[in-house]
Amino acid sequence: METEVCKETSPLSSSQTSLGSAGSNHNHDETSSMPSSKSYEEECISRIFQVLKLCDSCESKIIARRLMINGIQNCGDVLEQQTETDKKKLLDILKIYVKQYWDKKISEEWFHKFLQQQALEKSTIYDQIVTRTATYGSSYMKDDTLLSLTIQFLCEFDEETMKKGDVFNQIWNTLINEGRQGIQCYKNEILGELLKEQLENEQSPLYLALRGYFHQPLENLFKDKEVNIVKDDILEIALDCVANHGWWLGLHHDKVTKSINSTEPGKFETLIEKLKEYLTRQGLPIPIPNQSSSGQSSVPSLNTSALTDAKSLSITSPIPIPNQSSSGQSTVPSSNTADLTDAK
């Protein structure tokens, strides 16, 4: 790939990208401090220009943003003529950017505390995950950065495991379908005391990440014009149950059904029909109720550890910017890399 080359670069105007970092205070090398006159995004782009010897042009900015979003491994056409030394410099630049993005663009306080704890107590794992994000960009982020990173930190996957993807995808799918209770299927991946904390503590990183993951789509279901359940307390009850037990079992939990039927009679059945439509669109399983001897239908448990969610193969922006909902919870949507064409 031919790139436009010049001897020096010009100052960059303010740019909008979708990547970043938390825990930048844990990197003490000389490249970790960014001049206050430039944003961390501008500084990253400027440093990429310097390494690749690019002019400040629309095309050059697109190249820089591709690296920032997709990672070094997914931009081989850009780097095919670069030396290993230059690739190492780019990786160091992107690692700083990843950490600074987490710090500045992710608003959840619990996640920042979790990151700080990981950086202090498990510095090797922390650096490994930062390096993985800088190297592979969005490849392992699926459609929710906070949940993906939480799983990676808790399970401490090595690179070989992540590349194979089987265990990571299975855990992801199980958590989406069974909630945090599904993590019990993976006792070999998480140490006993840590596993106990994730299952029992309402402030555990896994529980909070799952609440963030489910919040917006659940709120959308409740606000559907055919459902129109507007009571915030019912939404909170449902969110707790879904985070604990997954979509199907969570919304069929006694707490949810009683709350809806007592205050919004007739709407539960409509809600479940809308849930089925949502699960179908997402490629998630809809269990078939088991018939009991009395002829009554019961809600079955799900065994989804072997499922491959269609979304697990999609590539999104590595660290999308969380959207704040009205309740203060945030979700992390996929980013549209088409925005990269807007170089300015």
N, C-alpha and C positions, 0 to 999 in steps of 0.2 A: 504494500500500500504506500503510495507516494504521499508525502506530507509537505506542506508549505514550510520552508525553513528560513529563518532570518537570524541576524546576529544578536538582536536584543528584543525584549518584549515590552509592551506598553502596559500601563496600569489598567486593571480591569474594572469595568463598571459592576455594580451590584448584580449578582446572579442568583438564580433559584435552582437548587438541585435537590436530590432526595437521598441523602446519606449522612452519617455523623457519629458522635461518641460520648461516652460518659466515663469518667475515671481518667481524664487526661492528666490529672495531677499525679498519676502513678507512673507516668513516663518521664524520666528525668534526662533523656538524651538531649543533645543540643538542638535538635529539630523540633522539640515539643512546644516551644514557645512561639506563638504567632504574633506579629506586630499588631498593635491595637488599631492602626490606621486601615487595616484590611480585615474583612470578615474571614473566618476560618475557611469558608468555601472559596473565596477569592484567592486566599493564600495557597490553598491546595492546587487550584488551577494554575496559578503563577509558577509554582514549583514544578508542576508537571511540564509546563511549557519549557522551563529551564533544562530539565533532564532530556526531553525529547527535541530540544532546540526548535521549538515552534514559534511562529509569529502570533501576535494577538489578532486572530481572525475568527470569523464565524465557524469555519471548518475546524480550526484548532480547538475552540471551546467545546465543540461537539465531541471531539476525540477525548478531551480531558474528562468530560462528564461521563462518557462511556466507561472510562476506567473507574471513575468514582462510583458508578452505579453497578456495573457488571463485574468489577474485579479484574485483576491482572490475568487470571487463567482464562477468562472468557473474552479476552481482547488480543488474541494471538496475532491477528493481522496488523495491529498497531505496533506490536513489539517485536516482530520477526527480525528486524535489523538492529535491535538494541543488544548491547552487551549484557552479560550477567550482572556486572557492576551497576549498570543503569537500572536493570530490573529490580535489583535489591534496593536502590534508592527510591524507586517508585513504590515498592512495597512499604517501605518505612513511611513515606509520605501518606499513603492511603491508610496505614494503621493509625497514624495521628488523626487523620480525618474521621475515621470510624469512631474513635473514642470521643472526639469532640462533638460529633453529631449526637451520639447517645446522650452526652451531657447537656446539649443545648436544645435539641428538638424533641426529646422524650420528656413529658411533663410529670409522669407519675413518680411521686416521691418514694413510694415503696420500692420501685425498680432501681432508683439511684442508690438507696441504702443497700439493696441486694448486690448491686454491682460493686459498690465500695467494699462490702464484705468479701466478695469473691476475689477482688484485686488484692486485698490484704492477706486473706487466709489461703487462697489457692492461686497464687500469682502465675504459676506455670499454666494452669488450665485457662485462666483469664487471658493470658497472652496468646495461647493457642486459639481461642475463639476469636479474638481480635484479628489475628493473622488469617484465620479461615475466612472471616468476613471480607477482609481486604483482598484476599486471593480469589475468592469465588463470588463475591458480591451477593446478589439476591438468591443464589442457587439453593441455599438452605433456609431461607426466611419464610417460605410458603406465603400465606396471606396474613400473617400476624407476627411481627418482629418480636414483641415481648414474650409471647408464648414460646416461639421457636428458641429464643435465647435462654429462657428459663429452663426448658427441657435440656438444652445442651449443657448448661452449667450443672444442673442436678445430676445428669447421667454421666457427665465427664467423658463423652465419646472421643475416641482417638480418630485420626484422619481416615484410617482404613475403614472403620465402622461407618463414618459419615459418607464416604465415597460409595460404599455398597448400598447404603440408604435403607436397607430392609428394616433394621431395628428401629431407626429413627422414625420412619414412616408408620410402622406398626404402633409405636407409642403415640405418635400424633393422632392417628385415626382412632385409637382406643380412647384417648382423652376426649376427643370431640364427640364420640358416640356414647361414652360411659361416664364422662366427667372425671373428677379427680379420683373417684373410687376405682377407676380403671387402672390407676398406677399400681395397684396391688398385683396386677398380672406381671409386673416387671421388678419383682423383689431382688432379682440378681443384678439389676442395673443401678439401684439406689441403696445405700447403706441403711441399716435398720432404723436408727434413731432419726435420720434425715427423712426416711419414708414415713415414719410415724408423725413427724412434725407436719409434713405436707398433707397428711390425711386428717389430722385433728385440729390443727391451728387455723383459725379463720383469717389470720393475717399472714399465712404462709405464701411464699412467692408463687407456687403453683396455683393455689386457689385464687389469688388476686389476678394472676395472668388469665386464668380461665374466665373469671368474671368479666374482665376486659374484652376477651374474645367474643363471648356470647352477648354482651350487653346490647350493642347496636342492632344486630339482626333480631334479637328477641323484642326489643322496643319497636322495631318496624312491624313485627307480627302483631303486636298488641295494638298498634296504631292503624293497622289495615282498616280501610273503611267498612269492610264487612265484619270485622271483629270489634274494633273500637272499644277496647278495654282501657280506660283512662286513669284508673286509680294507681298512683305510684306505689302504694304499699303492696298491691298485688304483683306489680312488676318486680319489686325487690324480692318478694317471696319466691316468685318463679325463677328469678336470676340465681338466687342461692341454690335452689333445687337443681337447676340445669347445670350450674357449675359443679355441683356435687355428683350428679348422676347422668349427665349428658342430655341431649335433646329429648329423646323419646321418653325415657323413664323419668326425667326431671319434670317435664310438663304433665306427666301422669301421676306425679306424687300427690299423696293425699292432701298435703298442705295447699297445693295449687288448685286441685279440683274443688276442694271445700271453699277456698277463698273466692274462686270465680263463681261457682254455683250459688253461693249464698248472697252475692252482691250483683252479679251479672248473669242471671239465669238464662240458659239457652246459648250462651256464647262459647262455652268450652268446646263443643263439637265443631263449631266453625273455626275456632283457633287450631284444633288438631288437623282439620282439613287444610288450612293454610300452612301448617307445619309440614304436612306431607308434600305439598307443592314445593316448599322451600328445600326440603331434603332431596327431592327428585332433581331439582335444578343444580344442587351442589354435588350430586352423585353419592349421597349418603344413604345408608340402608333404612328401609321402613319395615320394621318387624311385623310378622303376621301374628295376631293374637292367638294364644292357645285356648282351645275349648276345654273347659272343665267338665267333670261328670254331670254337673247340674245344668250344663248348657250355657253357662256364663262365660264370657270372654275374659281372659286375664292378660295382663301386660307382661310379655316375656322379657327376659334379660337378653342382652346383646353380647355376642361373641364376635368382636370386630377386629381382633388383633391381626388377622391376616389380610384385612381389606387394604386396598390401595386407593386412597381418595384421589379423585381426578385432579383436585387442586394441588396435590402434593407434587405434581410434575410441572406445575406452572412456574414461570420465572417472573418475579415481581421486582420492584425496586428493593435493594437490600435492606434499607431502613426507612420505610414510609413514615410520613409525619402523622402522629396520632390525631384523631378528630375528637374534640371534647363534646360529650353529650350533655344534655340538660341536667343529668344527675351528677355530673362531675367525673363519671367513668369515661374512659376513652377507648377507642378502637383504632386499629392500625390498618388502614386500607391499602390495597395494592396501588403502586404508583404507575403512571402511564409514561413509558419511556419515550413516547412520541413527543413529550414536552422538551426533549433534548434538542429538537430542531429549533426551538426558540432560544437562540444562542445569547440573546440579550435580555 
